[in-house]
């Protein structure tokens, strides 16, 4: 008889998912369920609630059931933030407890955070106790408008592989396009919808699967290198 062949199941890239303003982890999960199983089966998604209960009317009230949460609060111009440092501490503690994570996926307020966190971490200004963010999926994203934080987060190009969804009728469209300048070789999926997690048409699905194949290879290669080092005499 021939030798047995060991079949090793690939470890899926693990993403911490940050939901939108005054929504919830359950709502983001429902929104992501718009994507086909072909995509969702390639990802390990962890979707918590933000740390702060909703402090005002939610934009999804009447569409999704409460409770609703927010990551931080801001003034009307979105330039001054409250509880931002507490939010970063919450995310880091969650990553320590439930990680390690390979990447961040964010929608709306969660996408503002995701992109900024990658830039802040690269400079040693946030997430200093957890592994480097290797991948980003940004849906209806943009830059933080706080001048001091913006300078810290985006002054140096963010090099990790990133996938950005930009909606043609999204009120955040221009901010999302502006954010692209802060990334090295971002992959962009344009869609005809507004401020939402869009369904994937044939072209978008092709781009998404190509991105997932790329990051899966990086995860697999890294694991192979780590295993080789462990087995080295």
C-alpha positions in Angstrom: 0.0 0.0 0.0 1.1 3.5 -0.7 1.8 6.1 2.0 -1.2 8.1 3.2 -1.4 11.7 1.9 -2.2 14.2 4.6 -4.8 16.8 3.4 -4.4 20.0 5.3 -7.4 22.4 5.3 -6.4 26.0 4.5 -6.8 28.4 7.3 -9.1 31.2 6.2 -8.0 34.8 6.6 -9.5 36.0 9.8 -11.1 39.5 9.8 -12.4 41.6 12.6 -15.5 43.4 11.2 -16.5 46.9 12.3 -20.1 47.8 11.7 -21.6 51.1 10.7 -22.6 54.1 12.9 -25.6 53.3 15.2 -26.1 49.8 13.9 -24.7 46.5 15.3 -22.7 43.4 14.7 -25.9 41.5 13.9 -26.9 44.1 11.3 -23.5 44.0 9.6 -23.7 40.2 9.5 -27.1 40.5 7.8 -25.7 43.0 5.3 -22.7 40.8 4.5 -25.1 37.9 3.9 -25.8 39.7 0.6 -22.5 38.3 -0.6 -22.6 34.7 -2.1 -21.4 31.7 -0.1 -18.6 31.4 -2.6 -17.1 34.5 -1.0 -18.2 34.1 2.6 -16.8 30.6 2.8 -13.4 31.9 2.1 -13.4 34.2 5.1 -13.4 33.8 8.9 -15.5 36.8 10.0 -15.8 38.0 13.7 -18.4 40.7 14.1 -18.7 42.4 17.5 -20.9 45.3 18.7 -19.2 48.6 19.1 -18.6 49.6 22.8 -21.1 52.5 23.1 -24.9 52.3 23.0 -26.5 54.6 20.4 -26.8 58.2 21.6 -29.3 59.4 19.0 -31.7 58.2 16.3 -30.3 55.5 14.1 -30.4 55.8 10.3 -31.5 52.1 10.1 -34.4 52.5 12.6 -37.4 50.8 11.0 -35.2 48.8 8.7 -33.2 46.8 11.3 -34.2 46.1 14.9 -32.3 47.7 17.8 -30.2 47.7 19.9 -27.8 50.0 18.0 -24.2 50.9 18.9 -21.6 53.4 17.9 -17.8 53.3 17.9 -17.3 56.9 18.9 -19.1 60.2 18.9 -18.4 63.4 16.9 -19.6 66.9 16.4 -21.9 67.8 13.5 -18.9 68.7 11.2 -17.4 65.3 12.1 -14.1 67.0 13.0 -14.1 66.6 16.8 -14.4 63.1 18.4 -15.4 61.9 21.9 -14.5 58.4 23.2 -12.1 57.8 20.3 -9.2 56.6 22.5 -11.6 54.4 24.5 -12.8 52.9 21.2 -9.2 52.1 20.2 -8.6 50.5 23.6 -11.8 48.4 23.2 -10.7 47.2 19.7 -7.3 46.3 20.9 -8.6 44.3 23.9 -11.0 42.5 21.7 -8.3 41.6 19.3 -6.1 40.3 22.2 -9.0 38.2 23.5 -10.4 36.9 20.3 -7.5 37.1 17.8 -5.1 36.9 16.2 -6.7 38.6 13.2 -5.2 38.9 9.7 -7.3 42.0 8.7 -10.1 44.4 9.3 -13.3 44.7 7.4 -15.3 47.9 8.0 -18.5 49.5 6.8 -19.3 53.3 7.1 -18.0 54.5 10.6 -16.3 51.0 10.9 -14.5 51.6 7.6 -13.2 55.0 8.7 -11.8 53.2 11.8 -10.4 50.3 9.8 -8.4 52.4 7.4 -7.2 54.8 10.1 -6.1 51.9 12.4 -3.9 50.5 9.7 -2.1 53.8 9.3 -1.9 54.5 13.0 -0.6 51.0 13.8 2.1 51.3 11.1 3.4 54.3 13.0 3.2 52.6 16.4 0.3 54.9 17.5 -2.4 52.3 17.9 -2.9 48.5 18.2 0.7 48.2 19.6 -0.1 44.9 21.5 -1.5 42.9 18.6 -0.1 41.6 15.3 0.2 43.8 12.3 -3.0 44.3 10.2 -2.2 42.6 6.9 -5.4 43.2 4.9 -8.3 45.6 4.7 -11.7 45.5 3.2 -13.2 49.0 3.2 -17.0 49.5 2.3 -18.3 53.1 2.1 -15.0 54.3 3.5 -13.2 57.6 3.8 -10.8 59.6 5.9 -11.3 60.8 9.4 -11.9 64.5 9.3 -10.1 65.3 12.6 -7.0 67.2 11.4 -4.6 65.8 14.0 -5.7 62.2 13.6 -5.8 62.5 9.8 -2.2 63.7 9.8 -1.1 60.8 11.9 -3.1 58.1 10.0 -2.5 59.0 6.4 0.7 61.0 6.1 2.5 57.8 5.0 1.0 55.5 2.4 -0.6 52.4 3.8 1.0 49.4 2.1 -1.2 46.4 3.2 -3.4 44.9 0.4 -6.8 46.7 0.5 -10.1 46.3 -1.3 -12.4 49.3 -1.4 -16.1 49.4 -2.3 -17.3 52.8 -3.7 -20.9 53.4 -4.5 -22.0 55.7 -7.3 -24.8 57.2 -5.3 -23.1 57.0 -1.9 -22.9 60.3 0.1 -19.4 59.2 1.2 -18.3 58.6 -2.4 -15.8 61.5 -2.7 -14.3 60.8 0.7 -13.9 57.2 -0.3 -12.1 58.2 -3.5 -9.9 60.6 -1.5 -9.0 57.8 0.8 -7.6 55.8 -2.1 -4.6 58.2 -2.3 -3.5 57.0 1.1 -3.0 53.4 -0.1 -0.4 51.6 -2.2 -2.1 49.8 -5.1 -5.7 49.7 -3.7 -8.2 47.4 -5.5 -11.5 49.2 -6.1 -14.9 47.8 -6.8 -17.3 50.5 -8.1 -21.0 49.7 -7.7 -24.2 51.6 -8.7 -25.7 51.7 -5.2 -25.5 54.1 -2.2 -24.3 53.8 1.4 -24.7 50.1 1.8 -22.9 46.7 1.6 -23.6 46.0 -2.1 -24.5 42.8 -3.8 -21.7 41.5 -6.1 -22.3 41.5 -9.8 -20.2 39.4 -12.1 -17.3 41.9 -12.4 -17.3 42.7 -8.7 -17.3 39.0 -7.8 -14.3 38.4 -10.1 -12.4 41.2 -8.4 -13.4 40.0 -4.9 -12.3 36.4 -5.6 -9.0 37.6 -7.0 -8.3 39.7 -3.9 -9.3 36.7 -1.6 -7.0 34.4 -3.6 -4.2 36.8 -3.1 -4.6 37.2 0.6 -5.2 33.4 1.1 -1.8 32.8 -0.6 -0.2 35.3 1.8 -1.8 33.6 4.8 -0.7 30.1 3.6 2.8 31.2 2.8 3.2 32.8 6.2 2.0 29.7 8.0 4.4 27.6 5.9 7.3 29.8 6.9 6.3 29.7 10.6 6.0 25.9 10.5 9.4 25.6 8.8 11.0 27.7 11.6 9.3 25.6 14.3 10.6 22.4 12.7 14.1 23.7 12.1 16.7 22.0 14.3 
